[in-house]
Amino acid sequence: MTYNDTFIRACRKQETEHIPVWYMRQAGRYDPDYRKIKEKYSLLEISRQPELAAEITMMPVRKLGVDAAILYSDIMNPVASIGVEFDIVQNIGPVIQRPIRSSADVERLKPVDVEGDLGHILETIAILDKELKVPLITFAGAPFTIASYLIEGRPSKSYIRTKELMYTQPKVWAMLMDKLGDMVIAYLRAHVRSGGKAFQLFDSWVGALSPQDFEVFVLPTVSRIFAELSDLDVPKIYFPGVSSGELLSTLTGLQADVIGLDWRVPLDEGRRRTGGNFAIQGNLDPYILTAPMELIKDRAKALIDEGIREPGYVFNLGHGLFPEASLDKLRELTEYVHDYSKEALALREAARLRS
């Protein structure tokens, strides 16, 4: 098998023979083999074993036929290196031992030591760089999303403590954003140096903010991250998470290559709101995977027809896979995206040559 660079070309708005596809959380609990591994090890324990983490990363590439792998890791992994104690608690998520609530809490955060504290993750990336025949996407949690865990102490629906700190202690908030931004920049730069072929900045919960608050309190740091990593010759993806459609028009100046969309925003509208400056990624509702296969394919076809109107489209979900998703349906969906998009792109090219 030769190297499949379809994902890379789509991110760069280059022509492709088919639409590339990968799925957020594609290495996860929907896979029975992964569930067996999780009976023995926690997520953090797996992350500390490069051979095992690499194997889990490669499983969906073999089983589903996707066009990119995404590193098996967690957005919280670098947080331990800056001095935050946490655990990933089953059915809850990240739980912080001492939540950040004051300037003293922020001041005690130290610079990330990627090579010293996170060398196992870099080793995993190096293994995958040798083994994979598709690009490896690495990732980091964006500062707002990480901050929401650090301040709330665990996942939240209201983000009340996060917003309270943001509004009442703006200098402390800015200091926290700066430190988390520095962490993300160092972490992602090390990923690319170790063999990562693209990266995604996950801002899963930033849709909780109004456009004004996003522009004032978050966008400057997100912009700095992409600006400082602009010298890296790899595709750069920003995923502003769920319910973030109203934020898209603020992203037009971002030095990223791809914007990920959730399922609430049509692809053409996402392109319009971001000024046509980016390739786009998304945005099938993950829970459509509970439907009959005929309906899943109908929805996928509609997305593909919309996505191929302009170069630069990556098929994905609008958020991550859920545990009850069917591996068989995902495999069939992946094949359908490849087959139908290849046919649709060929027809479009034939029509172009005739005109």
C-alpha positions in Angstrom: 0.0 0.0 0.0 1.4 3.4 -1.0 1.0 6.4 1.3 -2.5 7.9 1.2 -2.1 11.7 1.3 -5.8 12.5 0.3 -6.5 14.1 3.7 -3.4 16.4 3.5 -4.4 17.5 -0.1 -8.0 18.2 0.9 -6.8 20.3 3.9 -4.8 22.4 1.4 -7.7 22.8 -1.0 -6.0 20.6 -3.6 -7.9 18.3 -5.9 -8.5 14.7 -4.6 -9.9 11.5 -6.2 -12.3 11.0 -3.3 -13.3 12.9 -0.2 -11.2 11.9 2.7 -12.8 10.8 5.9 -11.9 10.4 9.6 -13.9 10.5 12.7 -13.3 12.4 16.0 -12.9 9.8 18.8 -12.4 7.1 16.1 -10.1 5.2 18.5 -12.7 4.6 21.2 -15.4 2.8 23.1 -17.5 1.7 20.1 -14.8 -0.8 19.3 -15.1 -4.1 21.2 -11.4 -4.7 21.0 -10.7 -1.3 22.6 -13.2 -2.0 25.4 -11.3 -5.2 26.2 -8.1 -3.1 26.5 -9.9 -0.6 28.8 -10.8 -3.4 31.1 -7.1 -3.7 32.0 -5.9 -0.1 31.7 -7.2 3.4 32.1 -6.8 6.1 29.4 -3.9 7.7 31.2 -2.2 4.3 31.7 -2.5 3.5 28.0 -1.1 6.9 27.1 2.1 6.1 29.1 2.6 2.9 27.0 3.7 4.1 23.5 3.4 0.7 21.8 -0.1 0.2 23.1 -1.2 3.7 22.4 0.1 3.4 18.9 -1.7 0.1 18.3 -5.0 1.7 19.5 -4.4 4.7 17.2 -3.9 2.3 14.2 -7.0 0.1 14.9 -9.6 2.3 13.2 -7.3 2.8 10.2 -7.2 -1.0 9.7 -10.9 -1.6 10.6 -12.6 1.3 9.0 -10.3 2.3 6.2 -10.2 6.0 7.2 -7.8 8.4 5.4 -6.1 9.7 8.6 -5.3 8.5 12.1 -5.7 10.6 15.2 -3.4 10.1 18.1 -4.8 8.1 21.0 -4.4 10.6 23.9 -6.4 13.0 25.9 -6.5 16.8 25.9 -5.6 16.8 29.6 -2.3 15.0 29.2 0.0 18.1 29.1 -1.8 19.7 32.1 0.0 17.4 34.6 3.3 18.9 33.3 2.4 22.4 34.3 1.5 21.4 37.8 -2.2 20.5 37.8 -3.2 17.2 39.5 -6.2 15.5 37.9 -7.7 12.2 37.1 -10.0 11.0 34.4 -13.0 9.5 36.2 -15.3 7.1 34.5 -18.7 8.6 33.5 -17.6 12.0 34.6 -14.4 13.1 32.8 -11.5 15.2 34.0 -11.6 15.9 37.8 -9.2 18.5 39.2 -7.8 18.1 42.7 -7.3 21.8 43.3 -9.3 23.9 40.9 -7.9 27.3 39.8 -9.8 30.2 41.3 -7.2 32.9 42.1 -4.1 34.7 40.8 -2.0 32.6 43.1 -3.4 29.4 41.6 -2.4 30.7 38.1 1.0 31.9 39.2 2.0 28.5 40.5 1.5 26.9 37.0 4.9 26.2 35.5 6.0 25.9 31.9 5.3 22.6 30.2 8.2 20.2 29.9 7.2 18.2 26.8 10.4 16.1 26.5 10.8 15.5 30.2 7.2 14.8 31.2 5.5 13.8 28.0 8.2 11.9 26.2 6.0 8.8 26.1 3.5 10.7 23.8 6.3 11.8 21.5 7.5 8.2 21.4 4.0 7.1 20.4 4.0 9.7 17.6 7.5 8.5 16.4 6.2 4.9 16.3 3.2 5.9 14.3 5.2 8.0 11.9 7.1 4.8 10.9 4.0 2.5 10.8 1.2 4.4 9.3 0.3 4.7 5.6 -2.0 7.6 6.2 -1.3 11.0 7.9 -1.2 11.1 11.7 -3.3 14.0 13.2 -2.1 15.0 16.7 -4.1 17.4 18.8 -4.3 19.7 21.9 -7.1 21.1 23.9 -7.6 24.8 23.3 -7.0 27.2 26.2 -10.7 28.0 26.9 -11.7 24.3 27.0 -8.8 23.4 29.2 -9.4 26.4 31.5 -13.1 25.3 31.9 -11.9 22.0 33.4 -9.2 23.7 35.6 -11.6 26.3 37.0 -14.8 24.3 37.3 -13.0 21.3 38.7 -14.9 18.9 36.4 -17.1 19.0 33.3 -19.8 21.7 33.4 -22.9 22.6 31.6 -23.1 26.3 32.7 -19.4 27.2 33.0 -20.5 29.6 35.7 -17.2 29.6 37.6 -15.2 30.0 34.4 -17.2 33.0 33.3 -17.1 34.5 36.7 -13.3 34.4 36.7 -13.3 35.8 33.1 -15.6 38.7 34.0 -14.5 39.6 37.5 -10.7 38.9 37.2 -9.8 39.7 33.6 -6.1 40.1 34.4 -6.0 36.7 36.0 -7.9 35.2 33.1 -5.4 36.8 30.6 -2.5 35.3 32.6 -4.2 31.9 32.5 -4.8 32.1 28.8 -1.2 33.1 28.2 0.2 30.2 30.2 -2.2 27.7 28.5 -1.4 29.2 25.1 2.3 28.7 25.8 1.6 25.1 26.8 -0.3 24.3 23.6 2.3 25.9 21.4 5.2 23.9 22.9 3.2 20.7 22.9 2.0 20.9 19.3 5.5 22.0 18.0 7.0 18.9 19.7 4.3 16.7 18.1 5.2 17.9 14.6 8.9 17.5 15.3 8.3 13.9 16.4 6.4 13.0 13.2 2.8 14.4 13.4 1.5 15.3 9.9 -1.3 17.6 10.9 -2.8 18.9 14.2 -6.2 19.8 15.5 -6.9 22.3 18.2 -10.0 21.1 20.1 -12.1 23.9 21.6 -15.0 21.7 22.5 -16.9 24.0 24.8 -16.1 27.5 23.5 -19.6 27.6 22.0 -20.8 28.4 25.5 -19.5 32.0 24.9 -21.1 34.9 23.0 -19.2 36.1 20.0 -18.3 39.3 21.9 -16.8 37.4 24.8 -15.1 35.0 22.5 -13.4 37.9 20.6 -12.4 39.6 23.8 -11.3 36.8 26.1 -10.4 33.8 23.9 -9.7 34.6 20.2 -6.5 36.5 20.9 -4.9 33.4 22.4 -6.2 31.1 19.7 -4.9 33.5 17.1 -1.5 33.6 18.8 -1.3 29.8 18.8 -1.8 29.5 15.1 0.4 32.5 14.3 3.3 31.1 16.3 2.9 27.7 14.7 2.5 29.1 11.2 6.0 28.1 10.2 5.1 24.4 10.5 4.4 22.9 7.1 1.5 20.8 8.2 -2.3 21.3 8.0 -3.7 23.1 11.0 -7.3 22.5 12.1 -9.4 24.5 14.5 -12.5 22.9 15.8 -14.6 25.4 17.9 -16.8 22.6 19.2 -20.5 22.3 19.5 -23.0 25.2 19.2 -20.2 27.4 17.9 -21.9 28.6 14.6 -22.3 32.2 15.8 -18.5 32.3 16.4 -17.5 31.4 12.9 -17.5 34.9 11.4 -14.9 35.9 14.0 -12.3 33.4 12.7 -11.7 34.8 9.2 -8.1 36.0 10.1 -7.0 32.8 11.8 -3.8 31.3 10.4 -5.3 27.9 10.2 -6.0 25.7 7.2 -9.2 23.9 8.2 -12.3 24.8 10.3 -14.3 22.0 11.8 -18.1 22.5 11.9 -20.7 21.0 14.1 -23.9 19.6 12.6 -26.0 22.7 13.4 -24.4 24.8 10.6 -24.7 23.8 6.9 -21.4 23.4 5.1 -22.1 26.2 2.6 -23.1 28.5 5.5 -19.9 27.6 7.3 -17.9 28.5 4.3 -19.7 31.8 3.9 -19.3 32.7 7.6 -15.6 32.0 7.5 -15.1 34.0 4.4 -14.1 31.1 2.2 -10.6 31.3 3.7 -10.4 27.7 4.9 -11.1 24.1 4.0 -13.9 22.8 6.0 -14.4 19.6 8.0 -17.6 17.9 9.2 -20.3 17.7 10.0 -22.6 14.7 10.3 -24.6 14.5 13.5 -22.9 11.6 15.4 -26.2 10.3 16.6 -27.5 9.8 13.0 -25.5 6.6 13.4 -28.4 5.2 15.4 -30.5 5.4 12.2 -30.9 2.7 9.5 -28.0 2.6 7.1 -30.2 4.0 4.2 -30.8 7.2 6.1 -27.2 7.5 7.2 -26.1 7.3 3.5 -28.8 9.8 2.5 -27.4 12.3 5.0 -23.8 11.5 4.0 -24.7 12.0 0.3 -26.2 15.4 1.0 -23.1 16.5 2.8 -20.8 15.2 0.1 -22.8 17.0 -2.6 -22.6 20.2 -0.6 -18.9 19.7 0.3 -17.6 19.2 -3.2 -19.0 22.4 -4.5 -15.6 23.9 -3.7 -12.2 22.3 -3.1 -11.2 21.7 0.5 -13.6 19.3 2.2 -13.0 16.6 4.8 -15.8 14.3 5.8 -16.2 13.9 9.6 -18.7 14.1 12.3 -19.9 17.3 14.0 -18.6 15.9 17.3 -17.0 12.7 18.6 -18.2 9.1 18.3 -20.2 7.8 21.2 -19.9 4.3 22.8 -23.0 2.9 21.3 -21.9 3.6 17.7 -21.7 0.6 15.4 -18.3 -0.4 14.0 -20.0 -2.1 11.1 -22.0 1.0 10.2 -18.9 3.1 10.4 -17.1 0.8 8.1 -19.9 0.9 5.6 -20.2 4.7 5.9 -16.5 5.1 5.2 -16.8 2.9 2.1 -19.8 4.8 1.0 -18.1 8.2 1.4 -15.1 7.0 -0.6 -17.2 5.4 -3.4 -19.9 8.0 -3.8 -17.5 11.0 -3.6 -15.2 9.4 -6.2 -18.1 9.0 -8.5 -19.4 12.6 -7.8 -16.0 14.2 -8.3 -15.5 12.3 -11.6 -18.8 13.5 -12.9 -18.1 17.1 -11.8 -14.7 16.9 -13.6 -16.3 15.5 -16.8 -18.9 18.3 -16.8 -16.1 20.9 -16.4 -14.2 19.5 -19.3 -17.3 19.6 -21.5 -18.1 23.2 -20.7 
